[in-house]
Amino acid sequence: MTGLQVKHHLPGRIRFKIAVLQEYPDTGAWIKQALLSIQGLHDIRINEAACSIVVHYDTQLLDAKIISARLSQLDLDKSEQEESEHEFTRGDIALNILGTLVAALLPNKWGSLPTAALIAPAMIEGLSDLAERRVSVEVLDAIAIGLSFWRGDYKTAMMTQSLISLGEYMEQKTSRNSDQLLADLMRPQESEVWRINGAGHRELIQSGALQVGDLIELQPGSAIPADGVVISGAAFINQSTLTGENVPVRREEGALVYAGTTVHDGTVSVRVEKVGSEATTARIAQLIYESLSEKSEIQQVTQDMADRRVNITLAMGAAVFALTQDINRVASVFLVDYSCALRLSTPVTFKSIMYRAAQNGILLKGGSAIEKLVTVDTCVFDKTGTLTYSDMEVTDVVPLCNNNTGRDLLAIAASVEEHSNHPLSKAIVNAACHHDLPHIEHGEVEYVIAHGLKSTMDDYCLMMGSRHFLEEHESVDFTSYEDEIIKYEEMGRHLIFISHDKKLIGMIGLKDHLREDAVATLSELRNLGIHELIMITGDRVAKAQILGDELQLNQVYAEVTPDSKSAIVEQLKASGRKVMFVGDGVNDAPALTMADVGIAMCEGTELARQAADVVLLKDKLYGVAETRQLAQLAMSTIQSNIKLAEYINSGIMLAAAMGWLSPAVSALLHNGTTLAVLGRSVALKRPR
């Protein structure tokens, strides 16, 4: 963005003059959503006519230089146009109310002057729409206010103007508050990252503690926490959230990597170049823009209904004038407009429910997600990290050869597994630390995504992971140990197998922790109309069925490979079901995207959170049921608002057409109805 000038600056508030905005009309909404992605911004006001942008910010997180740099980076050639509207403030409301009092108290000829000045913007907007041959609610408002002014009824004109501006202010304020909260929640969450210090040692820290110049190690599944340059190694990076391209790209020494993208495969060391609000925000901006600007189907339907009702009101007014020649009645009819309540209540309801959900630890990405949640009849759960906690506990260490003891086997496994962030790896490392086991020397570690780890020990290949990985991919023979394996599987253990020189040398058993709220969540989902509950797991059939029976699931898919999760969801959809998928891992992203509604758990990977329609911000499974409840509440409120607006406004219009209502009473009743409907929607922000 060129031609950027700082016109006024106080700590926490800065005003820019951007002359080039004249060449890009109706881009204010796009600019605002782009800026919302910057951490530390509190409020943004854009006056396109004056080519100015006012930004309120947190002085602890930002300064004028950073904000100026972010604005300069915006490419207006890529902006999306969206018809802008005047942003109403409390000052506008106060001014209109003062104008109403002046019009009521002063003699008519004196009351006309402030009234004419205050209604002028509404009249100009209505006439502009009419000049473009567009019959809108602004046209009706302008005609109704204009007729009252023409008749010398300045009090009614100002009362109408005040009520209209109050309704607009309520809708805009709710949207602004919700947008800011949702923008805060959509920013990447802090994560753990391995930092390499000056002595070459690795330490686990929070990504928020990173500083420019730090050296970090990134592994498969890691969310990249900051912009940086690859110093060593090579990896495939999933940049779909930044570029929209789902195919991972190779990045090696000297290449740039960006915050918000994810390591798909490989391990790299990266020097941090930018952190915090300095890091790339294009992905976050796009996510926020899409979530907050996307219109759901019912939103489009109510918008179309509102547009049609404008024509009905206009036709009704014309008919009344043709039959009665009574300007009073015509003004009363034009002041009854169905479209206000219809047009405003749906987005306000969605924003209020999104706000309330966020307060409850649930991030709903747009009205479309809410609408689809209501139609779901099938819920598919990934097991580990979803129905069960991801932090498993080592219960058994079983040597399968005479060369190693249980302590030896656990020490070997932990020495290799410490290079992975996988929950199973963490459990094994924690068990070794608990027993104060020594580190065993080994070679470079290769992570085989969704399968296991490879390394070397004593110049022979050392592998650990699932049976499928060792048996099918690495040709390790399991025949001699079937009875031992079955014994532990029947106990419900999750088994990690270890081979050395292509020979099975042992296995480690881990126990799942079923979530305390799993049973209550499944029961509530059935009460809410989702009767088909399904679990997907990589466990063997016997082990999976034990949990399936305990939870009374309708169907269990066992021995599922990561690649086949999305195929199962696709099959269910092909059979006519509306599917909700709940997962948390890197390999859940395709299934989350394939499902009608994808829900990512709190502890899920950044890629899963990006792919999902809903993100649980608290580590509670019951949030899945709460999500369905809130969606049903939103849709029932929208439907009842539509009926209320139709019935009440029809009654008011009939009374106005019969001459039973003066314009002032008609305006009061209609705008009171609109505010009442909006009030019902705004009230959803707070739990009853």
PyMOL commands that set and color helices and strands:
alter all, ss='L'
color gray80, all
select helices_A, chain A and resi 19-23+28-36+64-73+76-78+90-105+108-131+137-150+154-186+207-209+240-243+276-278+282-293+297-324+327-334+338-359+367-375+406-417+423-434+467-473+479-490+518-527+541-551+562-574+586-594+606-611+623-657+663-685
alter helices_A, ss='H'
color red, helices_A
select strands_A, chain A and resi 4-10+13-18+41-47+52-57+192-196+202-206+215-218+227-238+249-252+256-257+262-274+362-364+378-382+393-399+446-448+452-457+460-465+494-500+503-511+532-536+555-557+579-583+597-600+614-616
alter strands_A, ss='S'
color yellow, strands_A
deselect
rebuild
show_as cartoon
